[in-house]
């Protein structure tokens, strides 16, 4: 393959994400002000220049440097519980908070 990609698989907010430098992603809400830098140190896997490193469970000394773009709330979802013939109905709405990050660098 001639197109070498740099990417990492990180863990944050109880989920795993595949991230690449220069792109923006939405994660579970993180602390910090928009415009500030943040380091994500739970790197599970890293691929740079065709070399792949896999952690057990994390790669020691590696981190992903990102910048907080903004905080926001996702689209509203509706949760409905219903049992037929029992006059039981519950309707609830939910909007999940998120933080949008721009990945600046992957340091392995």
Buried (B, 14 or more C-beta within 10 A) or exposed (E): EEEEEBBBBBBBEEEEBEBEBEEEBBBEBBEBEEEEEBEBBBBBBBBBEEEEBEBEEBBEEBBBBBBBBEBEEEEEEEEEEEEEEEEEEEEEEEEEEBBBBBBBEBBB
